[in-house]
Amino acid sequence: MGRKKKRKTGFFVLFLCVMVLFTGCKKEVTSAPTARSDYNYTRPQAMIIVATERNRYEQAYTDAVWEVTLEGGQTFETYLLEQLRTFLRDLKTMNLLADSEGIDLTNAEKERIRHIAEEYYSGLTQDDIQFMGITSDDVLFMYQEYYRANKVVGELTKDVNLEVSDSEAKVISVRQIVLGDRQEALSVHKRVSEEGSDFASIARETTTAETIERRIGRGEEPQGVEDVLFALTTGEISPVVMVDDVYYIFQCVSDYDMDATKERKTQIHEERKAWVFQQIFDQFQENNQVVFSEEIWADIRFSKDDACTTDNFFALYQEEFGSKGY
């Protein structure tokens, strides 16, 4: 294999977890009420995704994970298969949405996809191929489906104003002292406020918190605490701040953490894009229900005797196209 495998720590879900509210124009899409039970993936195509996630979990937690019983009596195996089924249903729905909007792949995109499809297939063992029952055409098709699902998100949100200002994305770096007694907090505050005092050393000596150094963005602390923190300049020490009978003293290390602010700005932008697209997707899905055949899922079982080990379908995609995955 020409590329080094990258382990994923979480399942490649179709939508980002939306953490902020965003009000924007909701783009209308053309759709007619239809039950799309005729739009199935074949079993081999579904098994590419199933095998990828099955092997990733098994390599992380051993084959004992399939015997784990979750709350309600459901096994982890059953739970994961349900999640994969939802993933594939939403993947198909996003491709139907792309069809309705006339969003297709360019020749250049098709060539890049063909390249990683060939790389993925050439790296499979005969056991992998037999377990999934796939051909190279199945791999190419699923990469195209996954790419177009990502593309439709960008195309349908590109004209929406998703700008994020430096002010709302701003991240500061602070040191903190956390104490449970008011008199002790006032005493410690007097010490750190003395000229020449070493805030970090005093913090390590007195704080009850495990962490002294923190990065804080807007919206992550109660409003009263945030107002105090974001009014500090670099090097300045806050007054004693009480929250829920706990006392805090902060020292501002940097009143503008450039790298962290840039990262947070990207995160907020992606969350907003996901929120906007979710509105479009929900509207379309309501009128275009994808129903998969039960035959695909009826006899899928995980066993320690399975010799399939491939787990890099999404890793190769990410290496080629970047951190995309909705």
C-alpha angles and dihedrals in degrees: 000000000000097000133055114246117246120210118226118215096200139034115270098244122186097239134045117240104258111224101169136052116242126186114204143136113294110225114224119229130198113247139146125210104267137155103223100198089138092067102083133151113232118248093254091051091050091046091062089066094037093052093046094055095036091056095042092055094042093051090049098044106015124243089292087083090078091063094052112117117214129205109298094031097279116141120232088241091059091044094052093047090053090051091049091049090054090047092054093044091054091043090055092045091053090052091050087051089052089051091052091050095044093243111155139158123273121229090253091053091048090053094052091047091049089053095056092040090057091046092050094047095045089054095056123104122225087254090056092050093046094048093051097033091219139152128205088259090060090054093048091049095051093048089051091050092049093046093049091049088057092044095053090058092056095042096050095046101039095095095048118098103247097160116151118202124221089240096059093041095043117135124192130195119227144168117225140200116200121196137169100212125069097210091049090049091052090048093050091045089056090052096050091046094058116106112267095014119148107231094189094052093047090047092054089049099048114020123105092204124096092221127058101170117063141170113213129191130193114281094025097097134045111280094251092053092044092052090054095044098048091047091061122100124214110293095012122130122221126228116255108289121201122207120171093340092309119116124220134191118188134194117197110230094177126003089202120031100195099193094044091046091052090050092048091048089056091048093051091047091053091047091052092047090050091050093052093046092047089062091052093044095049091051092050095043092052089063098035110050113186112209117186124213113258089223091077094059103030099096105021108130132161120229135177087231093064108112096201112116106163114129107152105089093112095033092061090048092051093049091053101040105021132242097336124140129131 
